[in-house]
Structure formats: C-alpha cells, structure tokens
C-alpha cells in the first residue's frame, strides 16, 4: 500500500505526517530554515549538532534530510553517509555557502538529490522539499 492509498484507507484514517530532519551548525541559519519551513505540511526537526541528528535518526524515521555541508566535527556529507545506513532511501538536500568541485564530488558520492547554495530562496526550498517528498509517495496541497 502506498502512502497515498493509506491516507484514503477508511480503516486507517490517521496517517502520520512526513518528517524532515534539518541540520545546520549556525544558529542563525537554522532559525532562518525554521522560518522558511514554518507552516509546511510535514513535521520538521531542527538541530545545530550533527551528532544529535544521528541520535534522532536512531529513534525516528525521516522522509527527507536537509543539511549544511560545512559543520565543525562532521561534514554534512559525512552525516549523510552515517544516515544512509538507517535511511537508505531518504532524499537529501545539501546546503552550502561555499560551492566547489570537492563539495560537488562528495554530494554525488552520497546520492544528494538537490544541492542548494546559501542564501537559499525560501520558496524554492519549500517547493523542492515538497517535490522530493512527493517523489517518495507523500501528497500535499499545491500551495507553497
């Protein structure tokens, strides 16, 4: 049964919302991401600590991961490598303020679905997050 079918199943009227994990070590960037994703039709979890993100992944399924690349202690692509063991099919958006060929190569190796340069467009981030979730079987209203 797909997620769409489950949502219409009268025996199972309640379907859990999609969940999104958002990681950025910069508190101001994380606050901006929270504002960008406020009111979206999925549950978002935010953290500045990639190690805390790994703990969250141990206890919960996430349907999309949005992470910064350059963080102290662990690169975003290193985080994704660890996350892939638990969530091999979760789509990923990688954010960076420093795009270069090395970041692109690491992104490719970790099967990053979308590479966005900071500062991001709020509308584009919401649109792409919904698109990636829809591609995974979630349904949302078209307003962004």
C-alpha positions, -999 to 999 in steps of 0.1 A, spaced: 0 0 0 14 34 -10 13 63 14 -14 79 -8 -35 47 -6 -30 46 32 -42 82 35 -75 72 18 -79 39 37 -111 42 58 -97 16 82 -66 37 88 -79 73 87 -49 88 106 -16 89 86 15 102 103 29 133 86 61 131 67 91 140 88 121 162 78 154 164 96 172 198 93 208 202 104 229 234 103 255 243 129 249 281 125 221 290 149 211 320 127 209 298 96 189 272 115 165 299 127 161 310 91 154 274 80 128 272 107 111 303 94 114 290 58 97 257 67 71 271 92 36 260 83 46 233 59 25 201 59 52 179 74 69 177 108 103 192 109 130 185 135 159 210 137 193 207 153 226 226 152 245 194 161 252 166 135 258 142 163 224 150 178 210 144 143 225 109 143 208 102 177 174 114 163 179 91 132 184 61 156 149 67 171 128 80 142 123 76 105 129 107 85 115 111 50 138 140 39 171 153 53 182 189 48 218 195 60 245 221 58 278 208 44 304 227 64 300 220 101 326 215 129 332 180 138 313 164 109 307 175 73 271 172 60 282 146 36 298 126 64 265 129 83 247 116 52 270 86 50 260 76 85 223 84 80 222 62 48 228 31 70 194 37 87 175 56 60 190 44 26 162 59 5 155 93 22 160 121 -2 186 148 7 190 185 2 226 197 8 231 234 16 264 252 14 277 287 14 309 275 -3 301 256 -35 331 240 -52 341 208 -70 351 189 -39 316 196 -24 300 185 -56 320 153 -57 311 144 -21 275 152 -28 275 129 -58 290 100 -37 264 104 -10 235 105 -36 224 140 -27 192 148 -45 195 186 -45 224 209 -40 214 244 -28 237 274 -24 232 297 6 215 321 8 186 299 -4 153 310 -17 126 302 9 101 295 -19 125 272 -38 134 253 -6 97 247 2 90 237 -34 119 213 -36 113 198 -2 77 190 -12 88 177 -46 112 153 -31 86 141 -6 60 137 -33 85 117 -53 87 94 -22 49 90 -21 36 118 0 8 141 -11 5 178 -3 -17 207 -15 0 227 -42 3 260 -23 38 268 -12 
